Amino acid sequence: MNKKAIHSRIVRSFKFLYLKLFRINDSPNRIALGFGLGAFFGILPGTGPLVALLLATVFRINKAAALLGSILTNTWASFLTIVLSIKIGAGIMGLEWRRVYDTWQGLLRDFHWKLILDTSTLKLMVPVLTGYLVLSFCLAAAVYVSALIVLTFIKRRRDENKNRAYFSR
């Protein structure tokens, strides 16, 4: 496949997701919940689209929105959120964030699998994971509320246009 064909396929996939989200006969609440769930698991390390899809299926919320929310916040956002997560987690735990950050960088630089069960590693992971959980929850709540407002507005507008078209006959 050449670059143009790959680009075309990617554009068609996103267009399909967009149409599926905005033309679906689903409530704005379920779509917004899907976005929020996807954003939560997109930010949380070690999770992502698969977990978001699985839980969207279990909770019967919009799977396309969960997938899109997860993809939009997955991987690339990790570079932006690591420092913020460490600051939040260290602040909650009453630790100096710079020390936690430096230790985290050292762990990643000299990583060995046997370090996973080491007590000092576990102590380091608690503030980092706490920060990620808080950040993921806050982002998910913001995404949910924003998506709910936008989707409700779009749905009302679409319904008004349908009513105008119906009564103008």
Secondary structure, DSSP 8 states (H G I E B T S, - for coil): --HHHHHHHHHHHHHHHHHHHHHSSS-HHHHHHHHHHHHHHHHSTT--HHHHHHHHHHHT--HHHHHHHHHHHSTHHHHHHHHHHHHHHHHHHT--HHHHHHHHHHHHHT--GGGGG-HHHHHHHHHHHHHHHHHHHHHHHHHHHHHHHHHHHHHHHHHHHHHHHHHT-
